[in-house]
């Protein structure tokens, strides 16, 4: 591929990941109360879809693309940190490095609030919080260096650790993760140790990094425990639980059970003294992205081994499917899920802009369905139409259009019924979209996304 063409594909792929993230972040800034929830989860759905976009754009599987993503992310992050563009998403770069001051003042940061004022991009902010992470996280910083630069450095190190694994590196070098790093989220500190633990340095996994990560952030403990339980490695399961508990014992002896809510549950339950509630924050998806990047390839290898022998092989043979055919399903599903959130984002924004009268709500639903249909077709068209026999593209498009019209009708009917019976517009739209999507998928798989049956030869 010529260098110019390759560079253009690289740039288009980066934009395919960056523009949806920028759009969601902008909507969260403009309409924080209306877009909360939908926006945060949407960021994760778009991030998981990024490798599909890379493949659809036919980006060459070269190390050069990884370095392009890394370079573009660094350039964006520098501009973001200096100007505030797509930044200021969290107070973590200001609070995390300060908690150690409470500890040095002989105060338990899990129970004594950290109170201070700071200025971020011209806005004066008053902060009052208790420590909500593992005991070690507050110590990982470079004194005198803005924590945002430190988090960005952790992201760069993480990408360099996986640079030789193309699919893993694409997931971790994508714009969404760069945005999280540039905003100074402390997740990147834990994730660089997790990467050392499960990918390693030059292929050599670092057990010490795994143990250290257990004292950094609760998600690390959750993922490592789940990993060993899934592998039925009970020795390491017990070791992980023991090390996790050992990090908290000094604080438990110091302040008693009061430290358990912030240190284990991050004060996310109403029964906690912080009075929090379960919620999905926009940085949580970075852990899902990391887990998929690190574990999905080995998971597929395990499934491939199972499919080659025994009852799984016989089951595939009886259905006429090959294992490689099944590997196409995750891409289709993840695009479909991201399409659902495209629909909900557009529907929510139109509702904020034009109100929630019944007629306007139905029109907003139709418009959102149309945008999501274009999104799904753009990123799933090769899955649907490549290698499907001798039927023309026009035939496929015509059938696709009819089926999508039926799915839209189902969506609108469910939405109208939901609004009539007092169910919220967003909840009704979600139910309608999911039902319409299932109907559309089954119908397309039955009548459209299959090859024509071969004509028997005499």
N, C-alpha and C positions, 0 to 999 in steps of 0.2 A: 504494500500500500504506500503511495507517495506520502512524503512527510507532511505536506500541507493538508492532505485529506485526513491523515491520521490525527494531526493536531486539531482539526476541526471537529472530528468525532470526540476527541478528548474534551474539548470545550463544551460541546453539546451535552455530553454525559454529565459534566460537572453542573451545568445549568439545570439539567433534569432533576438533580438532587437538591440544588440550592433554591431554585425559584419557588417550589411548593413550600419549602421550609420558611423562606422569607415571607411569603404570603400569609402563612398561618401565624407567624410571630407578629406581623403587622396587625392582623385582625385581633390578636390577643391584647396588643397595646391599645387599640382603638375601642374594643368592646370587651373588656376583661370579664365582666359579670355574665354577659350573654354567650361569650365564646368559650368560657372556661369549661373544661371537660372534653368537649368535642375537639378543641384545638390541640390540647396536650396529647390526646390519644392519636390524633391525625398525624402528628409529627412522627410518631413511632411507626405508623402504618406506611407512610411515605418512605421512611428510612429503610424498612424491610424490603420495600419494592425496588430500591436503588439498583441492586445487581441485575434485576430483570431489565431495567431501562438500559443498563450498560450493554447487556447482550443484544437487546433489540436494536440498539444503535450500531451494532457490529463493531464495537471497540476491540481492537486487537488485544489478545491476552499477552501483553508484554509488560516487563517491569517498568517501562517508560510511563505507562499510564498510572501506575502507583505513585511514581515520583511526581507526575503531573498533579494528581490529586493532593499530594502532600504539599507541593509548592503553592498550588492555588489556595489551599487551606491556610497556609502560613501567611500569604499575602492578604487574603481576606481578614484573617484574625488580627494582623497588625493594624489594618485600617479600622477594624471593628473596635479594638481596644482603645485606639487613639481618638476615634471620633464618636463612639457610642452607637454606630450603626449596627442593628441586630444584636445589641448588647444590653447590659443592665438587666438581665433576666432573673438575677438572684442576688441575695445579700451574702452568699457564702464566701466570696473572696474577701469580704470585709470582716465577717464574724469568725470564720474558721481559724485564721492565724492568731486571733486575739484571745481565744479561750485558754491558751497555755499561760497567759498572764494571770488568770484567776488561780490556776493551779500553783504557780510560783508564789502567789499571795496567800497560800494555804487555805484556799476556798475550793470546794468541790464544784466543778463546772456543771455537773449533772443536776445540782439542786440550787445553786446560787446563780441568779440571772446575770448575764453580761449586758450592761447598759452603756450605750455610747451613741454619739452622733457622727455621721459621716456625710460627705458630699459625693455624689456620683453624677457626672455629666451635668453639673450645674444645679442639681436637685438636692436639697438638704433633707436627710432622712434620719429619723430617730429609730434606733434599734434596741430591742429588749428581748432576749432569748436565753434559753438554757441549752447546754450542749446535747446534741442528738445523735452522735456518731460513736464509733469505736474509740477507745482511749488513746490509741496511737496516732490517730489522724491529725490531731492538733500539733503534733511534733514535726510532721513532714511539711516543711516550708523552708524557704531561703530568706533569712532575716534581711530586711531592707528591700527585698524584691516584691513588687506588686504580685499578689497571689494569682492574678489572671495570667501573667507571663509564666508563672510556675506551672499552672494547669495546662497551658499551651505546650510547654516543654514536655510535660508528661505525655500528652497526646502524640507529639512528634516521636518520642522514644517508643511508644506503643506501636505506632505504624512501622517504624524501622525494624522492630522485633519480628513483625510478620510479613515483611516486604517480599520474601521469597515464596509466600503462599498467596497466589493471585486472588482467589475468591475471598479469603479471609481479609487480606489487605484492602480490597475494594470496599468491603463492609465497614472497616474501621477507619479508613481514610476519607470517607464520604463527607459531604458538606455538613450534614446534621451533627455529626460528632465534632467537627471543627467548631461549629457554632456553640456547642455545649462547652468545649474547652475554652474558647475565647471569652465566654461570659464568666469563667472562673469557677465552674462547678467542681466541687472537691471529689466527685466520682472518678475523675481521671487519675487521681493519685492512687486510689484503690485498684483501678483497672490496669494500670501499668504493672502493678505487682501480681495481679491475677494473670496477666499475659505472660509474665516471667514464669509463673507457676505452671501454666498449662501448655504454653508454646515453648517457652524457654529461650535461652540465648544460644544461637547457632544450633537449635534443635535439642539442647540439653535443658530439660525442665529443672527449675530451681525450687526445691522443697522449702527452703527457708523463706522464699517469697510467698509461698502459699500460707505458711504459718503467720507471717507478718500481716498478710491481708485479712486474717481473721480478727485482727485488732483495729481495723480501719473503718469499715462500713458494713452495716447489717446485711446488705445484699450479698456481700462476699461470703459471709457465713452461710446464708441460705443456699447459694449456688453450690458451694463446696460440699455441704451436707447432702444436697440433692444428688450431686454427682456420685458420691460414694454409695449412697443408698441405691441408686439406679444400678450401679455396678456390683451391688451386694458385697461391697468391701467393708465388712463390719468393723474390722480393726481400725481403718482410717476414719470410719464414721464416728466411732467412739473417741478417737484421738482428736478429731475436729471439734466435737462437742466439748471435750475436756479443755482444749486450748482456748476455745471461745469463752468458756466459763472462767478460766484462770485470769483472763484479761480484766474481767469485771470484779473479781473477788476483792481486790484492794479498795475499790470504791464502795462495794457492798458492805465491807467492814467499817468503812469511814462514815457513810451516810445511811446505811440500811436499805430496805426494799424500795425506798423512794427513787433510787437510781434505775430501777428495772424498766420503768415505762420509757424514759428517754433513751436509755442505752440499748434496749432490745426492740422496742416498738416505735421508737422515734416520736413518742407522744401522739400516735395516730389513732388512739381510741378515746372515746368520750370519757371513759373511766380514769384516764390519766390526768395528772394534775394540770398539764398544759391544756386540757380540754380539746384536744384535736379530734379529727374525724378521718376515717379512711378516704383517701383521695389519690388521684393519679396526677403526678406532677410531670412537667415536660422533660425533666432529665431522667425519669425512670426508664424511658425507652432505650437509653444508651446501654443499660444492662441487658435488655432483651436483644438488642443489636449485637452486643459483644458475645452473648451466649450462642446465638445462632451462628455467628461468624466462626467461633472457635469449635463448637461441637457438631454442627450440622454435617460437615464433610465426613467425619468419622462415623456419625450415625448412619449416613447413607452407605458407607462401606460395610458396616455391620448388617444392614438390611440386605445389601447385595449378596453377602455370604449366606444369609438365611434363605434368600430366594433361589440360590443355586442348588440347594439340596433339600431333601425331606419333604414335609407336607406343604411348605410354602411354594416349593417348586412345582409340586403336583397341582396346587390350587391355581397358580398362574397358568399352567398348561391347560387346565380345564376351562379357563375363561378366555383363552386365546390371547392373553396379554403378555407382553415382555416387561421385564423390570425397567428397562429404559423408557418404556411408555409411561410408567407410573411416575418417573422422575420429572415428567412435564407438569404433573398436577400441582406441586407446591408453587410454581411460578404462576400458574393460572389462579390459584386460590389467593395468593398474596396480592396480586393485582386486583382481584375481585374485592378483597377486603379494603384495599386502599380506595377503590372506586366507591364503596359504601361511604367512606369518610369524606371523599370529594363531594358526594351528594349531600351529606349532612352539613358540611362546611358552607356550601353554596346556599342550601336551604336556610340555614341559620342566619347568614349575612343578609339574604333577601328579606327575611322576617324582621331583622333589626332595622333595615332601611325602609321597608314599606308597610310594616305593621302586620297584624295577625288576623285580619278579617278573613272569613272563610274562603271567599273567592280568591283573594290575594294569596292565601296559604296554598290553595290548589295550584295556582299559576306558578308559585315559587317551587312547588314540588315538581311540576312538569319541567321547569327550567333546570332544576338541579339534576333531574333524571337525565336530561339531554346532555348536560356537561359531563356527568359521570359515564354515560354511554360512550361519548367521544374518548374519554380517558381510557376506559376499558378496551375499546377497540384499538386505540393507538398502541397500547403496551401488550395486548394479547393477540393481535391479529395473526402473527406467525404461528402461535400455538394453535389457533383455530383453523387456519386455512392452508398451512403448508403440508404438502404430502397427503392431501385428502382426496385423491382420485382425479378424474378427468373433468369434474364439474368446473364451470367457469367462476371467476371471482364475482361476476355480476349475479350469478345464481345465489352464491353464498350471501352476498350483501342483501339481496332481496328477501331471502328467508330470515336473515338476521334482523332486518328491519321489521318484518311482521311480528316476529317473536318478541322483540323489544317493545313494540307497541302494545302487545298483550300484557307484558310485564309492567309497563307504565300504567295501564288500566287497572291492574291489580293494586299497584302502589297507591293510586289516587283513591280507589274504593276503600282501602284500609284506612288511609289518612282521613277521608271524609267521615267514616264510621267512628274513628277514634275521637275526632274533634266533636262530633255530635254527642258522644257519650262521656265527654268531659276528660278524656285522656289528653295530655299535653301534646302540642303539635310536633315537637321534636321526637318524643317517644313514639307517637303514631307514625311519623315518617320513617323512623328506624325500623319498626315492625313491617311497614309496607315495603321498604327497600329490600329488606332481607327476604321477605316472601316473594317479591317480584324477581329478585336475583336468583333464588332457588328455582323458580319456575322457568326463568329464562335459561339458566344453565342446563337443566334437564332437557328442555325442549331443543336447545341448540345441539346438545350432545346426541340426542335421539335422531334429529332430522337434518342437522347442518354440519356438525363438526365430525362427520364420519365419511369415510370413502364410500363411493357407490359400490354395491355388491358386484363382483365380477360376473360377467356373463359366462355360463358354462360352455365349454367348447365341445362340439359334437365329436 
